[in-house]
Amino acid sequence: MGLFDLFKKTDKVGKDSAIDSANLLGNAEESDKGEKVKTKLSYHPEWNVPQEQKYIFNFLANELEPLSPNQLSLAAIDIDVNRDGSWDVKAFFRNSLPNTVELGEMPLLIIDKDGRQVASQTFDFKEIGTLPPESARPWVFHFDRKSIRVNEKPEEGWKIAFNLIALRGHQLELDDSWKKQLSQEQIELLEKAVKELPKLSNTEVNFTGFQLKLHENNNLVVSMFIRNGNDRAINIEQLPLEIVDANGKQVAKGYFKLDPALTVQPNSTKPWTFIFPAEKVNSEGADLSRWSARVINK
C-alpha cells in the first residue's frame, strides 16, 4: 500500500494542536493578533499526486480551522493500526507564519481525549521538507510499537502534538522548601551540576547522591538528585535506599515512606534529602571519600 492510499474520503480532520512558533523556532514575528490565517494546501516537492488524491487532500484541507498568526500546528486526521501493532498517524503540519519553516528532529506525542499520553516518538521533520508561508502539508507519522503505551488506538478527541517538555531540555526542579533555604548562587550551582550529569534515556529514572554528612549523633544525612527522563511526572511513595562507601561496604540502609508522595515533573531533576537514623548506620571503618546511593529491594 502506498502513501496516498492511507488518505481516504472517509477521513475527518480532528483536534488541532497549535503552538506559538517561538516555542520551536526561538523567535517571534510581529503580526496582527486579531487576524486569523487560512492555511493553503502544500505538497512535498517530490510527490506526484494523482488527481483523485488531490481531491481528497483538498477536501481534508478545507476542513482545517484558521490559525492565529505565527503558529505551528499539527492537525490530527486518523490513525491506521498495522499488523505489527505500530501506528500510521495521519496529520497536517501547518504554518501560519509569513515565511517558510524547516524543522529538525522533533519529539511528538499522541494524547487521548482525557489528556493521557498514549504514544511518544521523535521524528526528523527535515523529511517533511520546507513548509511554505501560511500552508498545510499532509504527512504520515509512523509510531513504532515500542513507542505506544496502549493496546488500542485512542477514540475520537485525540490529538498529535509537539512535546514541548522534551524540547525545553532537562531542568532542575526545586521544592518550595528548598527555594526558601537556598541562595541564588547555590541554586545556580545545582543547575550546573544537573547539566553536567549523564543524559537520561526517555524512560529512565535515576538516583544520584551529591552530598553526605555524618553527624556526631551518627545520623547520616544524604542529599540526592532524583532524575526523571520520562515525558510525564512520576510519584514516589516509598523508597528503600542503601549507602555504600568507596570499598563497597554498606554504610546505611533504610526504608523511606513519603507522605505525601514526592512528585518529580517530566524531564526534570529534583534534589531531596534523606536522614538515616543512627540505628540504621554502620559508619565504623567506612571510607566516605567516595560513596553511592542505591535503590534496593525491601
C-alpha positions in Angstrom: 0.0 0.0 0.0 1.4 3.4 -1.0 1.4 6.6 1.0 -1.6 8.1 -0.8 -3.6 5.0 -0.2 -3.6 5.9 3.5 -5.7 9.0 3.0 -9.3 8.2 2.4 -12.5 10.2 1.6 -14.0 9.0 4.9 -11.2 10.6 6.9 -12.1 13.6 9.1 -9.8 16.3 10.4 -9.8 16.2 14.2 -8.2 18.1 17.0 -5.7 20.8 16.1 -2.7 21.2 18.4 -1.3 24.7 17.7 1.6 26.4 19.5 3.4 29.8 19.2 6.3 29.4 16.7 8.7 30.9 19.2 8.5 27.7 21.2 10.2 25.8 18.4 12.0 28.5 16.4 13.1 30.7 19.3 11.9 33.9 17.6 8.7 35.9 17.5 7.1 37.5 14.5 5.1 40.7 14.8 1.6 40.5 13.3 -2.0 41.5 13.9 -3.1 39.0 16.6 -6.7 39.5 15.6 -6.3 38.3 12.0 -6.8 34.6 11.5 -4.7 32.8 8.9 -6.3 30.3 6.5 -3.6 27.8 5.5 -3.2 26.7 1.9 -2.6 23.1 0.9 1.1 22.3 0.2 2.5 19.1 -1.3 6.0 17.7 -0.7 8.0 18.7 -3.8 8.9 15.1 -4.5 5.3 13.9 -4.5 3.5 13.2 -7.8 -0.1 13.3 -6.5 -2.8 11.6 -8.6 -5.8 13.8 -9.4 -8.2 11.7 -7.3 -5.9 12.0 -4.4 -5.7 15.8 -4.8 -9.4 15.9 -4.4 -9.2 14.0 -1.1 -6.4 16.3 0.2 -8.3 19.4 -0.8 -11.4 18.1 0.9 -9.4 17.5 4.1 -7.6 20.8 3.9 -10.8 22.7 3.6 -11.9 21.3 6.9 -9.0 22.9 8.8 -9.8 25.8 11.1 -7.9 29.1 10.6 -4.8 29.6 12.8 -3.7 32.6 14.8 -0.7 34.4 13.3 2.8 33.0 13.9 1.7 29.5 14.9 2.9 26.0 14.1 0.3 23.3 14.3 -0.4 19.6 13.9 -3.9 18.8 12.9 -5.0 15.2 13.6 -6.7 13.2 10.8 -6.7 9.5 11.6 -4.7 6.5 12.9 -4.2 3.3 10.9 -3.1 0.3 13.0 -0.6 -2.0 11.3 -0.3 -5.8 11.8 2.8 -5.4 14.0 0.9 -3.0 16.3 2.6 0.2 15.0 0.5 3.2 14.1 0.4 5.3 10.9 -0.8 8.7 12.2 -2.1 11.0 9.5 -2.0 14.7 10.2 -1.4 18.1 8.6 1.7 20.0 9.6 0.7 23.7 9.4 2.5 27.0 9.3 0.7 30.4 9.8 3.9 32.4 9.6 4.6 34.8 6.7 7.8 32.9 6.0 9.0 29.4 5.3 9.7 26.9 8.1 12.0 23.9 8.2 12.4 21.9 11.4 14.9 19.2 12.5 14.3 16.4 15.0 11.1 16.9 16.9 9.6 14.8 19.7 5.8 14.2 19.2 3.1 12.9 21.5 -0.3 11.3 20.9 -2.7 12.4 23.5 -6.1 10.9 24.1 -9.4 12.7 24.8 -8.7 12.5 28.5 -5.3 14.2 28.2 -3.3 11.0 28.7 -0.1 10.5 26.6 -0.6 7.2 24.7 2.4 7.4 22.4 5.7 9.4 22.1 8.4 9.3 19.5 11.0 11.6 17.9 10.7 12.4 14.1 13.0 14.1 11.7 11.0 17.0 10.2 13.6 17.5 7.5 11.9 14.6 5.7 8.7 16.7 5.5 10.7 19.4 3.8 10.4 23.2 3.8 6.9 24.4 4.6 5.8 27.5 2.6 4.3 30.5 4.4 0.7 30.0 5.6 0.5 26.5 4.4 -0.6 23.0 5.5 1.2 19.8 4.4 -0.3 16.3 4.9 2.0 13.7 6.4 2.1 10.3 7.9 4.0 9.8 11.2 4.9 6.2 11.8 4.9 5.4 15.5 6.8 2.1 16.3 5.1 -0.4 18.6 7.6 0.2 21.3 6.7 3.9 21.4 3.0 3.1 22.0 1.7 2.7 25.6 -1.8 1.3 25.0 -3.2 -1.7 23.3 -5.8 0.1 21.2 -5.7 3.4 19.3 -7.5 6.3 21.0 -11.1 7.2 20.4 -12.3 10.5 18.9 -10.9 13.6 20.5 -7.2 12.5 20.4 -4.5 14.8 19.1 -0.9 14.8 17.9 1.3 17.4 19.5 4.8 18.7 19.8 6.4 17.5 23.1 7.5 20.9 24.4 8.7 19.4 27.7 11.2 17.3 25.9 12.2 20.2 23.7 12.9 22.6 26.6 15.8 20.4 27.8 16.3 18.7 31.2 15.7 21.1 34.1 16.2 21.5 37.8 13.0 21.3 39.8 13.1 22.7 43.3 10.6 22.1 46.0 9.3 25.3 47.7 11.1 24.3 50.9 14.4 24.2 49.0 13.8 27.5 47.3 13.4 29.2 50.7 16.6 27.8 52.1 19.0 28.2 49.1 20.7 31.4 47.9 20.7 32.2 44.2 24.3 31.2 44.0 23.5 27.8 45.5 20.6 27.3 43.0 23.0 28.1 40.1 25.5 25.5 41.4 22.7 22.9 41.5 21.6 23.8 38.0 25.2 23.5 36.8 25.6 20.1 38.5 22.3 18.8 36.8 23.5 19.9 33.4 26.8 18.0 33.8 25.1 14.7 34.7 25.0 12.0 32.1 22.0 12.2 29.8 19.0 10.1 30.7 17.1 7.8 28.3 13.4 8.8 27.6 12.1 6.3 30.2 14.8 6.3 32.8 14.5 7.3 36.5 17.9 7.7 38.2 19.0 8.4 41.8 22.4 10.2 42.2 23.8 11.2 45.5 25.6 14.6 45.7 26.1 15.4 49.4 26.6 13.3 52.6 27.1 14.4 56.2 27.7 12.1 59.2 26.5 13.9 62.3 28.0 13.5 65.8 25.0 11.5 66.9 25.8 9.1 64.0 22.7 10.2 61.9 23.6 10.1 58.2 22.1 12.9 56.1 22.2 12.2 52.4 21.1 14.6 49.6 20.3 13.1 46.2 19.2 14.1 42.7 16.1 12.2 41.7 16.2 12.3 37.9 13.1 11.7 35.7 13.8 11.3 32.0 10.1 10.5 31.2 7.8 12.9 29.5 5.3 12.5 32.3 5.6 13.1 36.1 6.5 10.3 38.5 5.2 9.9 42.1 7.4 8.3 44.6 5.6 6.9 47.7 8.2 4.7 49.1 12.0 4.4 48.6 14.3 1.7 50.0 17.8 3.0 50.0 21.3 1.9 50.9 24.5 4.0 51.1 27.8 2.2 50.0 31.3 3.6 50.7 34.4 3.6 48.4 35.1 0.0 49.2 31.6 -1.3 48.6 30.8 -1.5 52.3 27.1 -0.8 53.2 27.2 2.2 55.5 23.4 2.7 55.9 20.2 1.1 54.9 16.7 2.5 55.3 13.1 2.4 54.0 11.6 5.8 53.5 7.8 6.3 53.2 6.9 9.6 51.5 3.6 11.0 52.5 2.5 13.0 50.5 4.2 11.3 47.6 7.2 13.0 46.2 6.4 14.2 42.6 9.2 14.8 40.0 8.0 16.6 36.9 8.7 15.3 33.4 12.3 15.7 32.1 13.3 17.2 35.4 15.7 16.6 38.3 14.6 17.2 41.9 17.0 17.3 44.8 15.8 15.7 48.1 17.4 14.9 51.5 17.0 11.6 53.4 18.1 11.1 57.0 19.2 7.7 58.1 18.9 7.4 62.0 21.9 6.2 63.9 20.5 2.7 64.4 20.4 2.2 60.6 24.0 3.4 60.2 27.2 1.4 60.4 29.9 4.0 59.8 32.8 2.3 61.6 35.8 2.0 59.3 33.8 3.5 56.4 35.7 5.3 53.6 33.3 8.1 52.7 35.8 9.8 50.3 33.6 8.2 47.6 30.1 6.9 48.1 27.0 6.0 46.2 23.3 5.8 46.9 21.3 2.8 45.6 17.7 1.8 45.5 17.3 -1.7 46.8 14.6 -4.4 47.2 13.0 -4.1 50.6 
